Amino acid sequence: MIDKYLLTSKQMANFVADGFLRFDELVPAELNRAAHAEMEEGRVQRQSGGTPLDEVWSADSAIGQVFRLPEVQGIIHSLVGPNPLYDHHAVHIVGPNNSSGQIWHADAIIDLRMHFDIQFFYFSHDTPREMGGTMILPGSHFRRVCETDIARYQNFLGQFPFNCKAGTIGVVHHGMWHCAQPNLTDRTRYMFKLRLNPTVRQMCLWNTDDINDSSIPGILSRNHKWYGNDVRLEIVNRIKFWRFLIGDDKFDVGYWLSRLENLPQDVLEAA
């Protein structure tokens, strides 16, 4: 049922390079209204971390229906596989006329695995720029920092605000740097965040028909520019991540990682 909704290799390469994917107006309007009402009224069911996702929400839960949409199931399967575990969720609420933003932070400073969790950002209502939204920093997911180490920064080159129409869903790598933005409107802002853990090895879980697409090396070489000359470090990190995802420890972009693995063992005998 979800096969036609699986991500492509190009989409996965963009996730590797940027640390996120965005799907605009994915959730139908009627379901958005129902999910929004659940959040407003505090009726979103909660479970313990480690509960299978399928067991978290009842059939009549609007939030549950959002994450059971075949399009969303295809995203989940492509990134963390079947039968993922519910880690936690949070309904992020920013009141009206709030001129204060959240500090830049990353959620998973102790998590250094190549295996990765995903976090969904779901916007049930229109979220224009004056309402804030969640700001993320593309390409930051390999920079594992102590949560508040980046709090002194205000703005980054290339930062990306999730300003969107109702029903938009973003999915980010668990290492993504992000922060809530001020809400300068007279309406309350809601964002639903859900973190999921994989239960299978994350290898070729998506539609791999385009696995050899010629654009993938270029995607993996993307320069977000905010990290200056460190783009080479980012490319190496992406190559390692892509190798992990496709199960090929020989994949390279140009000669970036191969040269670092050149460790000759032969010792010449003295003449």
C-alpha positions in Angstrom: 0.0 0.0 0.0 2.8 2.4 0.8 5.2 1.4 -2.0 4.2 4.3 -4.2 4.8 6.7 -1.4 8.4 5.6 -0.6 11.1 8.2 -0.9 13.4 8.2 -3.9 17.2 7.9 -3.7 17.5 11.6 -4.7 15.2 12.6 -1.8 17.3 10.4 0.6 20.5 12.1 -0.7 18.9 15.5 0.1 18.1 14.3 3.6 21.8 13.2 4.0 23.0 16.6 2.7 20.5 18.9 4.4 19.3 16.9 7.4 15.6 17.4 6.6 12.8 17.0 4.1 9.7 19.1 3.7 6.3 18.1 2.4 3.9 21.0 1.9 0.1 20.7 2.5 0.4 16.9 2.8 -2.4 16.5 5.4 -6.0 17.1 4.2 -7.8 20.2 5.5 -10.5 18.3 7.5 -7.9 16.2 9.3 -5.8 19.3 10.0 -8.8 20.9 11.8 -9.5 17.7 13.8 -5.8 17.4 14.8 -5.6 21.1 15.7 -8.7 20.7 18.0 -7.0 17.7 19.8 -3.9 19.9 20.4 -6.0 22.9 21.6 -8.0 20.8 24.0 -5.0 18.7 25.3 -6.5 15.4 24.1 -3.4 14.0 22.3 -2.8 10.6 23.8 0.7 9.9 25.2 2.6 6.7 25.7 5.9 5.6 27.2 9.1 5.8 25.2 9.8 2.6 23.4 6.1 1.8 22.6 5.5 0.6 19.1 4.1 3.5 17.1 1.1 1.4 16.0 0.1 1.1 19.6 0.3 4.8 20.6 -3.0 6.3 19.2 -6.4 4.9 19.0 -8.2 4.6 15.6 -10.3 7.7 16.3 -7.3 9.9 17.2 -6.8 12.6 14.6 -3.1 12.8 15.3 -3.0 9.1 14.9 -4.7 9.4 11.6 -2.2 12.0 10.4 0.7 9.5 11.0 -1.2 6.6 9.5 -1.7 8.5 6.2 0.0 6.3 3.5 2.1 9.3 2.4 3.4 9.7 5.9 3.9 6.0 6.3 6.0 6.0 3.2 8.2 8.7 4.7 8.5 6.8 8.0 9.3 3.5 6.2 12.0 5.1 4.0 13.8 6.6 6.9 13.4 4.3 9.9 11.7 1.3 8.4 8.7 -0.7 9.5 7.4 -0.9 13.1 9.3 2.1 14.5 9.2 2.9 18.1 7.6 6.0 19.6 10.2 8.0 21.5 8.1 11.0 22.6 6.0 13.8 21.3 5.4 17.4 22.2 2.8 19.9 21.4 4.8 23.1 21.0 2.7 26.2 21.8 3.7 29.8 21.4 1.1 32.4 22.5 0.1 35.5 20.6 2.1 38.7 20.6 5.2 36.9 21.8 8.3 38.7 20.7 10.7 36.2 22.3 12.2 33.4 20.3 13.8 30.2 21.5 17.6 29.8 21.7 19.3 27.7 19.1 19.8 24.1 20.3 20.1 20.5 19.3 18.1 17.8 21.0 20.4 14.8 20.9 23.9 15.7 22.2 24.6 12.3 23.7 23.5 10.4 20.6 26.6 9.7 18.3 25.2 6.7 16.5 25.4 6.5 12.7 21.9 4.9 13.1 19.5 7.8 13.4 16.1 8.8 14.8 13.8 11.2 13.0 11.7 14.0 14.3 8.5 15.2 12.6 7.3 18.8 12.7 3.6 18.9 11.8 1.9 22.2 11.3 -1.9 21.9 11.5 -2.6 25.5 10.6 -1.2 28.2 8.3 2.1 29.4 9.8 3.2 32.6 8.0 6.6 34.3 8.8 5.0 36.8 11.2 3.7 33.8 13.2 7.2 32.5 13.5 7.4 28.8 12.9 10.4 26.6 13.6 13.8 27.7 12.3 16.3 25.0 11.3 19.8 25.2 10.1 20.3 22.9 7.0 23.5 20.9 7.1 23.9 21.1 10.9 22.9 17.5 11.8 26.5 16.2 11.9 27.6 18.9 14.2 26.9 17.3 17.6 27.0 20.0 20.1 26.1 20.4 23.8 22.5 21.7 23.7 23.2 25.2 24.8 26.6 25.7 23.2 25.0 27.4 20.2 22.6 29.6 22.2 24.9 32.6 21.8 24.2 32.7 18.1 21.3 34.7 16.7 21.3 34.1 12.9 23.1 31.8 10.4 23.7 32.1 6.7 21.1 29.9 5.0 18.9 29.3 8.1 15.5 28.0 7.0 12.1 28.9 8.7 9.3 26.5 8.5 6.7 29.0 7.2 4.0 27.0 5.5 0.4 26.3 4.8 -1.7 24.0 7.0 -0.9 20.3 6.6 2.8 20.8 6.0 5.1 18.2 7.5 8.9 18.4 8.0 11.1 15.5 9.0 14.5 16.1 10.4 17.5 14.1 11.5 17.7 14.0 15.3 20.9 16.1 15.3 19.3 19.1 13.6 19.9 22.5 15.1 16.7 24.4 15.5 14.7 27.0 17.5 11.2 28.3 17.8 10.6 31.8 16.4 8.6 34.7 17.9 4.9 34.8 17.2 3.9 38.4 16.4 0.3 37.7 15.5 -2.8 37.7 17.7 -3.3 33.9 17.3 -1.7 31.1 19.2 0.8 29.0 17.2 0.9 25.2 17.5 3.4 22.7 16.2 3.3 19.0 16.8 6.7 17.2 17.2 7.1 13.4 17.1 10.4 11.5 17.5 10.7 7.9 16.2 13.3 5.2 16.7 14.2 2.5 14.1 13.8 -1.2 14.9 15.7 -2.4 11.7 19.0 -1.7 10.1 18.5 1.5 8.1 19.7 0.3 4.7 17.9 0.8 1.4 14.5 1.2 3.0 13.3 3.6 0.2 12.6 3.2 -3.5 16.1 2.5 -4.8 15.2 2.5 -8.5 17.3 5.7 -8.9 20.1 4.6 -6.7 22.7 5.3 -9.5 21.2 8.7 -10.5 24.0 10.9 -11.7 22.8 13.9 -9.6 23.4 12.2 -6.3 27.2 13.0 -6.0 26.4 16.7 -6.6 23.6 16.6 -4.0 26.0 15.1 -1.4 28.6 17.8 -2.3 26.2 20.7 -1.5 27.7 23.7 0.2 25.5 25.4 2.7 28.2 28.0 3.2 27.6 28.9 6.9 30.4 26.5 7.9 33.0 28.3 5.7 35.8 26.2 4.5 34.7 23.2 6.5 32.5 22.0 3.5 35.1 19.3 3.0 34.4 17.9 6.4 30.7 17.9 5.7 31.2 16.0 2.4 33.2 13.3 4.1 30.5 13.0 6.8 27.8 12.7 4.1 29.8 10.0 2.2 30.1 8.0 5.4 26.3 8.4 6.0 25.5 7.4 2.4 27.7 4.4 2.7 25.8 3.4 5.8 22.4 3.9 4.1 23.2 2.0 0.9 25.4 -0.7 2.5 28.4 0.0 0.2 31.6 0.8 2.0 33.4 1.7 -1.3 31.1 4.5 -2.4 32.8 7.8 -2.8 32.3 11.2 -4.2 35.4 11.9 -6.3 38.3 10.8 -4.1 37.2 12.5 -0.8 37.1 9.5 1.5 39.2 7.0 -0.4 42.3 9.2 0.1 41.7 9.1 3.9 41.5 5.3 3.8 44.8 5.0 2.0 46.8 3.3 4.7 49.6 1.2 3.0 50.9 -1.7 5.0 53.8 -2.8 2.8 57.2 -2.1 4.3 60.1 -1.8 1.9 63.2 -3.8 2.7 66.4 -1.9 3.0 68.4 -1.9 -0.2 
